[in-house]
Structures are given as structure tokens and as C-alpha cells.
């Protein structure tokens, strides 16, 4: 969410447009059983380039539990993950997102202005930008990643790369008409996806109402009017509400107003709603994290997932993946029990280089203890008589408490020949054996 913006409306808007819902609508709420969530805001935009596949993988490898991202619609009706309504601040391009086609957006470098610790900043010496040029081929990608990980991704690409990671999607747009268009496209996409581990948010209640009308089975967080009506005026939360996503404070006329209070969190929990809190940069510290933990918030949207994860580990707080203290040991709601054992599947293959192919894997379920899995890659060449070829195999370890990891597997000689012979890429069958064996076909670029 946009940090510090639109909160004036949150604290002053009337509750007239709040829709009837009541506790019945929130009785079966998966988000109440997921605490404590390390929600990587834009992928952790102070640690890696905002809303890129690289940032999501990086944030998850540092302990993130849930992806938070923003979506706009392109000129040709594609849903893409980017925070601003223009590409100017974060990329090497110019223009409105909704005035550009997906093909035009794909050419841009989404890490162009990223400065570690500062998000996107222009005008610095070239040495300040560690990932500038990876997208355009001027700089080599980090191990296990490729140039596409540094472009503006489509939501479909995010879902493909992270099929089991809970995701918070914020509807964006400069005008209400733009947001309503995004709401319609997003509703269609999510209904087709079949994903249930998704929650949709927007500052504009009208956009949330439109989305909920079109996709009533997908969980939502209210807009400004819905939250202000519920928290400040005692109105029912809008239909479909499963979580309230709010800032801690807002300064109005020199007076700091407290939005997050113990009483409001307790009220929301009694009514069956989760509380997700988004932070300003000045609030990214142990004192703030501790206050929120003591109030039993269910998730924190952080730009610094490494720092927040270190706090969660020091406090030994109960977690969705089973790590941390015993469920309920902190006096808060118990996380939903997860199936025991190591469940892993491959989520992306990276263009081979140096005789190796990088495999990105994703764990889901029990995150206690390190998880070692064996990955096997097979593919077929062109032609009806082409035989399956083993490209490579090997072990990959996902550290305790982490969702994602990367391994580089050595290509077999037949595999290397097949890769060299392929000009348009291969569809590769991945087999991952841990306590549960999973298979999945993934594309492998070979150019």
C-alpha cells in the first residue's frame, strides 16, 4: 500500500457506504489462523527492486511468508505488478502504465533506480544501482536468476513462479474508472486461477465493492470508507471482509492520531477479522514490532523483511509454518496446524549457463527444520520419435523457516546437447522428491 497516503480519509470519512456484513461473513476466516505473517511489501522494496520476481524470491528466501503486491492494467488489458500508475520512478521508461502495452512494459528495466535501503531513487552515481542493466543484458544476473526476473511481471507470472505463497493484491489506478477496470480484470483472472490463498485490497471502497460483486468467493480487505466506518463509526464491515489493513498512526494538523490500538484489534478479532499493519520506514524497528506482537496483530507489511524476520525469530513467536514457540504460547490466536513433513516443488528454471541450470524451488506447509529434496529434470527434443532426456539432477536444501531456495544442477552431456540444439526453449518436466513427490512442467529458455 502507499505508505502515509490517503490516511486522512481513513480517519475522517463517513461510514455511509459501508455495506452490511456482520460476523457471519467472517466466521470462516483463514487469515486468523496464519499469524504471524511476515508480509513482504512490494517484495521488500527497501531490500530489492519493488514488485519484481527477483524481489519476491529474495524476500521469501529471507523468511517472508506472504507476498504483497500492487496491480495495474496495461493498455491491452493485461494485469501487471507495479506500484505507481507510471513507470517513471522505478524504471528506465516514461509514461502511464495504462497507456503502454505489455510488450512495451516488458522492455523496461524495473530495477533501474533501485538503491539498497532506499527503494527507488534517481540521480545517483551508476555504482549506486546494483541491478541496473540486468534486465537489458548489460549486467550478469545473480546466480539462479535471469533478466526476466528484473522486468515488470504479469500477475500470471507471479502466480506461476510462486504457486503456494499467500498473496495480497492491491488494486491500483489513478482514477476510479481505472480502478474499476482493474477490479473487473482481476476478478476474471482470480476466478480462473482457482487460488484460495489470496486477499484483495484497495484504498477505494468502490473498487473493492465491484471486485467482490464479480468474485464473491475471494477474500477482501475494505477500502478507506469501509475501514473508517467500521473502526470509527461502529458500522458493519463491508461484505467479503476478512482482514483490516491499516497504518499504525497518522499525523493530522501536527497531531499524531493512533489508528492501531489494542481495543480496535480486540474488536476486530472478536468480530472474526484479521489485522494486517503496514509500516512507514521510521516504524521498522524492534520497538514497533514488539508493540504489534503484544497486540496480537496477524501480519506486518514490511519493506525490510530481513529485519522483521530477525525479530520474529528472537521472540520465538508461533508461526504458520510451525516454527517458533508452541501455538498460542504468546497468548494470541493459534496458527492453523500444518501437515508435517517436507513438501517442495520446483517453481522456475533459469537459462543454463556454464554447463549448469538453476532451479528455484518452493516449500509449503511445515517449515520447521531444513528440508532436503532431490530434483530431477527431463525434456524431449523436437519430433515424434524424440526420446526423453535427463537434463540434470541433484539435491537442494531449503533452510529452516524459509520458503524458497535455489540450486544449480550440472547438465548431463545429453542434456547439454539438447539445450544447444533447442532454439525456442524447452518444456521441462521437474520431479521433486521430499516427503511428498511433486511433478510440474516448466519452460526453460535456451537462447
Secondary structure, DSSP 4 states (H G I P E B T S, - for coil): --TTSSHHHHHH--STTPPP--GGGGSS-GGGGSPSEEEEETTTTTTS-TT-HHHHHHHHHTT--EEEEEEEE-TTS-EEE-SSSBSTTTSS--SBGGGS-HHHHHTS-TTTTEETTTEE--SS-GGG-TTTTTTTTSSPPPTT--GGGGSPPBHHHHHHHTTTSEEEEEE--SSHHHHHHHHHHHHHHHHHH---SEEEE-S-HHHHHHHHHH-TTSEEE--HHHHHHHHHH-PPPPTTEEEEEEESEEEETTEEEE---HHHHHHHHHTT-EEEEE--GGG-SHHHHHHHHHTT-SEEEES-HHHHHHHHHHHT---TTS-SSSTTTTSSPPPPP--SS-EEEEEEEEEEETTEEEEEEEEES--SS-EEEEEEEEEE-SSTTPPEEEEEEEEEEEPTT-SEEEEEEEPPHHHHHHHHH-SS-EEEEEEEESSBEEEEEEEE---
